[in-house]
Amino acid sequence: MNIDHPEVQMFFRQAMVARISTVSCSGRPSITPLYFNYVNGKIWLGTSTWTLAAREVSNDSHVCILLQYEKQKSDPRILRIMGTATIRTDDAALRLRDRKMALKYVLSPGGLLNHALHLHLFTLVRKYRAQSDEKGPGCVIEVTPQHIEFI
């Protein structure tokens, strides 16, 4: 299946969380849920360099991403994307990631409502982000799709 296929593009727009499967140096699999965006034919996942997903991608670039409609229980399909990943820490990628994430997760109707309902957690979220920044900088896991299928 092609990445430009209309159903694949609809999954990119409507799915909110990507599950990225990575493999450790010893061959053990891990699955990490992350926010994502589709950018110029690639899948960008936002995280930090110290996370398990980023560390494992640095050791083995082969990954699998699973996308599913969270809100539409009547569609049981899962989009599986096999590909190779790289870690990007350049300022241009981080700025574009922040803009794309804000548009999808904050400045959308559901995102605005969610943020309004959780304003009381703002101080806690700031503390968490500060702790994360102390451990290491943010990054983008950039996945180049090689095989796409519905399962």
N, C-alpha and C positions, 0 to 999 in steps of 0.2 A: 504494500500500500504506500502511496506517495504522501509526503508531509503536507502537500498543498491540497489534498483531498478535502472537500467541504465538511465531511463528518469529523475528520481529524482536527480541522481548524475550529469546529464547534466545540470539541472536547477541550481544546486549549483555552477557549473563551469561558466555558462554563465550569470546568473543574477548578477547584480552589486550592487543593493540596496535591503535590506530587510526592510519590513515595519512591525514593531513589535507593536502589539496591547496589551495594558495593561489596568488595571482598578484601579481607585483611591479608597481611603478609603470609599468615599461616593458612589461608584458604577458607577462613570462616566468613559466612555472609552476614551482612547487616542491612537493615532497612530503616531509613530515616525519612520522616515526613517533613517536607519543606515547602514554603511558598515558592511559586515559579512564575515565569513569563516566557512567552514565545517571542524571540527577537531575531529577525533576519535569518530564518531557517534553522535556528538553534534554540535549545531550551536552556534558560538561565534559571538557576536555583540560588536563592540568597542564603548565605550562612556566614560563618567566620572561619578563619584559617585553622583554629584550634579544635574544631569539631571533628568527631569521628568520620563523618562523611568526607570532609575535605582532606583529612589525613589519609584515608584509604584511597581516594581518587589520586592522590599524589604518588601512591605506591603501585596502583593498578588502575589504568584509565578505562577499563571496560566496565560499563554500568548498564543497569536496566531501570527504566522509569515506568511506573504504573500511574495512570490517571483514571479517575472514576467520577461520575456525577454524584456528588454528595446529596444534593437536594432532590434528585429525580430517582426515587426508588424503583420506578417502573422500568427503568433502563438498566439491566444488570451487566451490561458490557463493561469491560475494562480495556483501556488502550495501553498496550505494552510497546515500549520504545527501547530498542537496544541501540547502544551507541558508545562512543568514546568521549571521555570528559577531560577537561583541563581546568585548572584553577586560575582565575584571573583576579588580580589585586590592583590593576591599574586604575587611576583616578577616573578616567573616562568611563570605564565599565561600571565602576561603583556608582557614579553619578547617574548613568542611564538606568542601572538597576533600581536605584532609589526612586527615580521618576516613574518608571514602569510599575513598581510595587505600589507606590502611592495611588496611582490611577486605578489599579485593579482592586486594592485591598482597603484603601482609605477613602478616596474621593468618588466612590461608587455609592449608589443609594443604600445598599446594604452595609457598606463600610462606614458611611457617615452615621447611620443608626447605631451600629455596633460601638463605634467610638463614643457616641453620646451616652449610650447606656453604661459605658465602662469608664467614664471620666474619673470616677472615684479611685481608680487603679493607676492613674497617671504617675504618681510619685513612685509607686512600686515598679512600674515598667521602666521608668528612668533609672532607678537603682540597678535593675537587672541588666539594662543595656550598658551601663557604666562598668559593671563587673565583667561583662562579656568583652568590652573594649580593652580592659586591662589584660585579659588573657591573650588577645591577638586581634589583628585587624579584620575587618569584614572582607568577604570575597564573593565571587560569583563562580559557581560550578557551571561551566559552559559545556553542554552536551551536544555533540554533533550526531544526529540520528543516522543509523545505518540500516535498521530494519524496524518497520512499524506494522502492528497487527492488532486486531480486536480479538479478545479472548472472552 
